[in-house]
């Protein structure tokens, strides 16, 4: 069977197998581009059913517990300061809570915050360690009230979802008229992605959707939203775990091959780097904020934050 069998574009609905172009070839999957709208994605033929219910193991959980939460909260405060430019307070729902540090920070900054997380261990940490109101379920299974929330957020979630249009439609229904949808996704038309091509660190079988500014705008606007802001984003934690650590490992073994690195190894590396004296951490965070804002102004980042408003 060819890669384009039973293929469909989740942005424009194109289902013509001859109307897709092969963009990248990896050892375990291919990446295609829709000729109609330009959406880049891993075709349905190659997608594995990743068990997100067991997305992380106990070893990763213990590594997260040993981590520096102050650094994580500081990072999320930057996100929430941006959100507060549009919504000062109110009901916020986070889809794909993860470990919960964003939701925890949202509560600290005055939001009535809750969310959903499908991973059992992540849900356990968010509810037990951080005491957050998080439902353990698949977002698509939830019977959420309509027109109920002021803000909905998705941080690094939409790239994982098989049916992104269905997810956006569900977000639309749960938001109040004029409510805001704020999301972050890897950006396929970023300078980093264009330079690294098929070797881009964000490209993996877990990330099945690769949005550009054009295609995320099309998806959102076709489903009732108006995009009000794009913001380039370069995550320090992701840089440390997915760029710096692999580079150090390749140097150590003197090989150009991509090293196999477990999730717990990545988290332990982040913990090691961030377990420095407090004054060093403070200076590092100050430098991070300056670099982050500079890179954002230069539109240099491998992810993008998108702010969209629900049309009344």
Legacy VTK file of the C-alpha trace (Angstrom):
# vtk DataFile Version 3.0
C-alpha trace
ASCII
DATASET POLYDATA
POINTS 312 float
0.000 0.000 0.000
1.274 3.448 -0.904
1.557 6.233 1.660
-1.264 8.207 -0.003
-3.912 5.500 0.332
-6.923 6.628 2.410
-5.219 9.980 2.858
-7.107 13.121 3.826
-6.228 16.702 4.735
-7.610 17.818 8.098
-7.398 21.499 7.155
-9.168 21.733 3.777
-10.751 18.279 3.418
-8.767 17.226 0.317
-9.063 13.431 -0.149
-7.669 13.071 -3.670
-4.624 10.765 -3.297
-3.022 12.353 -6.367
-3.265 15.833 -4.882
-0.581 15.430 -2.208
3.188 15.872 -2.565
5.907 14.000 -0.731
7.815 16.565 1.341
10.192 14.562 3.568
11.222 10.936 3.920
12.354 9.566 7.261
13.446 6.030 8.102
10.105 5.199 9.774
7.593 7.542 8.126
6.973 10.028 5.348
5.722 13.608 5.550
3.398 14.975 2.873
2.008 18.338 1.842
-1.530 19.011 0.659
-1.391 20.635 -2.770
-4.681 22.448 -2.142
-3.930 24.291 1.114
-0.273 23.588 1.944
-0.919 21.635 5.174
2.042 19.398 6.090
1.390 16.162 8.001
2.236 12.511 8.431
-0.304 10.575 6.315
-2.767 8.256 8.005
-1.036 5.139 6.627
2.055 5.730 8.818
0.410 6.770 12.070
0.826 4.519 15.059
-1.689 4.576 17.861
0.433 6.059 20.648
-1.000 5.068 24.052
-1.191 8.516 25.611
-2.887 6.977 28.650
0.605 5.645 29.483
2.515 8.484 27.839
5.131 8.697 30.610
6.441 6.098 33.064
7.190 6.097 36.813
10.841 6.958 36.237
9.872 10.156 34.426
7.379 10.978 37.186
10.091 10.778 39.839
12.378 12.934 37.684
9.637 15.572 37.407
9.170 15.508 41.177
12.882 16.248 41.590
12.702 19.119 39.112
12.851 22.856 39.742
9.217 24.006 39.698
10.195 27.653 40.103
11.729 27.658 36.625
8.637 26.039 35.118
6.304 28.514 36.825
8.446 31.433 35.676
8.134 30.220 32.071
4.363 29.914 32.344
4.061 33.400 33.830
5.325 34.750 30.510
2.493 32.904 28.760
-0.123 34.138 31.197
1.045 37.742 31.014
0.370 37.539 27.291
-3.078 35.999 27.875
-3.940 38.748 30.376
-3.575 41.311 27.608
-6.792 39.829 26.207
-8.517 38.350 29.273
-7.676 39.766 32.707
-9.369 36.961 34.645
-12.188 34.448 34.380
-12.645 30.779 33.603
-9.705 29.083 31.903
-9.695 25.502 30.615
-6.407 23.791 29.705
-6.658 20.909 27.236
-3.797 18.465 27.693
-2.687 19.677 31.110
0.481 17.565 31.102
2.204 17.749 34.481
0.049 20.754 35.357
2.528 23.579 35.917
0.755 25.938 33.508
-2.605 25.333 35.191
-0.994 25.798 38.620
0.458 29.124 37.502
-2.896 30.210 36.024
-4.522 29.708 39.423
-1.730 31.683 41.089
-2.419 34.535 38.675
-6.122 34.744 39.417
-7.858 32.478 36.897
-10.590 29.998 37.759
-8.561 27.247 36.133
-9.323 23.594 35.397
-8.491 21.101 32.658
-8.235 17.593 31.250
-5.319 15.182 30.873
-5.404 11.741 29.245
-2.090 10.429 30.645
-2.648 8.577 33.929
0.699 9.500 35.502
0.534 13.143 34.452
-3.010 13.361 35.817
-1.831 11.754 39.066
0.936 14.331 39.493
-1.312 17.286 38.596
-4.054 16.258 41.033
-1.980 14.695 43.829
1.194 16.779 43.884
-0.188 20.096 42.609
-3.778 19.655 43.910
-5.347 20.804 40.642
-8.930 20.250 39.372
-8.082 18.050 36.400
-10.280 15.405 34.780
-8.619 12.144 33.681
-10.133 11.482 30.257
-9.892 11.996 26.524
-10.941 15.544 25.605
-13.232 14.201 22.874
-15.148 12.122 25.435
-16.054 15.066 27.665
-19.570 16.470 27.700
-18.569 20.074 28.381
-21.126 22.881 28.731
-21.295 25.272 25.792
-20.457 29.000 25.962
-18.944 28.523 29.420
-15.235 29.480 29.380
-13.412 32.757 28.794
-10.157 31.102 27.690
-9.165 27.671 26.393
-5.504 26.720 26.050
-3.562 23.959 24.279
0.191 23.876 24.827
1.929 21.492 22.418
-1.176 19.330 21.982
-2.760 19.959 18.566
0.231 18.485 16.721
-0.539 15.112 18.375
-4.247 14.921 17.549
-5.546 12.761 14.696
-8.585 14.989 14.207
-7.436 18.571 14.795
-10.498 20.092 13.125
-12.807 18.181 15.467
-10.751 19.442 18.431
-10.998 23.059 17.270
-14.764 22.703 16.801
-15.123 21.390 20.363
-13.083 24.316 21.706
-15.335 26.714 19.776
-18.468 25.270 21.379
-17.120 25.489 24.950
-15.972 29.124 24.732
-18.157 32.111 25.458
-18.822 34.436 22.488
-15.696 36.556 22.158
-13.706 34.033 24.206
-10.065 33.280 23.398
-8.312 30.125 22.237
-4.559 30.210 22.889
-2.377 27.407 21.566
1.225 26.561 20.841
2.340 24.218 18.044
5.598 23.449 16.206
5.898 25.788 13.217
6.833 24.081 9.940
7.527 27.405 8.185
9.842 28.675 10.945
13.447 29.517 10.115
14.648 26.600 12.252
12.380 24.057 10.530
13.280 25.336 7.053
16.982 24.994 7.817
16.850 21.555 9.458
14.215 20.062 7.094
13.725 16.319 7.764
16.238 16.512 10.648
14.136 19.051 12.534
14.045 18.080 16.222
10.271 18.651 16.329
9.640 16.065 13.615
8.661 12.677 14.993
5.907 10.109 14.629
4.255 11.545 17.746
3.906 14.914 15.998
1.580 14.129 13.120
0.477 17.700 12.254
2.912 20.433 11.150
1.175 23.785 10.939
2.380 26.953 9.259
0.932 30.393 9.941
-1.202 29.983 6.832
-2.620 26.538 7.634
-3.320 27.187 11.333
-5.132 30.373 10.291
-7.181 28.431 7.731
-8.101 25.752 10.280
-9.140 28.290 12.910
-10.983 30.664 10.604
-12.889 27.802 8.927
-14.211 26.871 12.372
-15.397 30.195 13.726
-12.257 31.892 15.030
-10.415 35.084 14.137
-6.635 34.987 14.597
-5.502 38.093 16.482
-1.848 37.283 17.164
1.043 35.036 16.164
4.104 34.877 18.387
7.313 33.029 17.630
8.427 30.833 20.532
11.667 29.054 21.370
11.351 26.924 24.506
14.497 26.748 26.646
13.487 23.404 28.183
12.916 21.830 24.784
16.206 23.246 23.525
18.069 21.670 26.456
16.355 18.268 26.173
15.968 17.846 22.419
18.867 19.828 20.932
21.671 20.294 23.459
21.499 16.822 25.067
21.567 14.902 21.735
24.441 17.117 20.549
26.442 16.370 23.720
25.785 12.643 23.382
26.909 12.631 19.758
30.095 14.454 20.727
30.746 11.996 23.529
30.512 8.923 21.294
31.936 10.773 18.275
29.053 9.836 16.002
26.708 11.691 13.677
23.909 9.182 14.324
20.886 10.408 16.254
21.249 8.930 19.774
18.447 7.057 21.518
17.392 9.098 24.545
14.627 8.156 26.994
12.149 10.665 28.412
13.553 10.170 31.914
17.077 10.854 30.629
15.898 14.105 29.074
14.153 15.166 32.295
17.189 14.248 34.413
19.400 16.355 32.151
17.054 19.316 32.577
17.112 18.793 36.361
20.911 18.686 36.375
21.242 21.906 34.378
18.700 23.735 36.541
19.997 22.597 39.935
22.399 25.469 40.269
22.741 28.081 43.048
19.731 30.408 43.220
21.625 33.507 42.129
22.913 31.646 39.047
19.368 30.493 38.263
18.096 34.066 38.658
20.751 35.437 36.301
20.089 32.618 33.858
16.358 33.334 33.840
16.990 37.030 33.327
19.207 36.201 30.350
16.577 33.716 29.114
13.850 36.375 29.161
16.021 38.798 27.206
16.995 36.149 24.647
13.395 34.892 24.383
11.998 38.355 23.728
14.783 39.118 21.246
14.202 35.898 19.297
10.460 36.591 19.310
11.041 40.062 17.863
13.288 38.529 15.199
10.616 35.875 14.493
13.190 33.184 15.221
11.709 30.169 16.956
10.629 26.658 16.057
7.193 26.961 17.617
4.422 29.533 17.429
1.857 30.730 19.917
-1.466 31.612 18.272
-4.167 33.722 19.910
-7.616 33.410 18.326
-10.951 34.949 19.290
-14.293 33.197 18.928
-16.466 35.132 16.543
-19.842 36.060 18.010
LINES 1 313
312 0 1 2 3 4 5 6 7 8 9 10 11 12 13 14 15 16 17 18 19 20 21 22 23 24 25 26 27 28 29 30 31 32 33 34 35 36 37 38 39 40 41 42 43 44 45 46 47 48 49 50 51 52 53 54 55 56 57 58 59 60 61 62 63 64 65 66 67 68 69 70 71 72 73 74 75 76 77 78 79 80 81 82 83 84 85 86 87 88 89 90 91 92 93 94 95 96 97 98 99 100 101 102 103 104 105 106 107 108 109 110 111 112 113 114 115 116 117 118 119 120 121 122 123 124 125 126 127 128 129 130 131 132 133 134 135 136 137 138 139 140 141 142 143 144 145 146 147 148 149 150 151 152 153 154 155 156 157 158 159 160 161 162 163 164 165 166 167 168 169 170 171 172 173 174 175 176 177 178 179 180 181 182 183 184 185 186 187 188 189 190 191 192 193 194 195 196 197 198 199 200 201 202 203 204 205 206 207 208 209 210 211 212 213 214 215 216 217 218 219 220 221 222 223 224 225 226 227 228 229 230 231 232 233 234 235 236 237 238 239 240 241 242 243 244 245 246 247 248 249 250 251 252 253 254 255 256 257 258 259 260 261 262 263 264 265 266 267 268 269 270 271 272 273 274 275 276 277 278 279 280 281 282 283 284 285 286 287 288 289 290 291 292 293 294 295 296 297 298 299 300 301 302 303 304 305 306 307 308 309 310 311
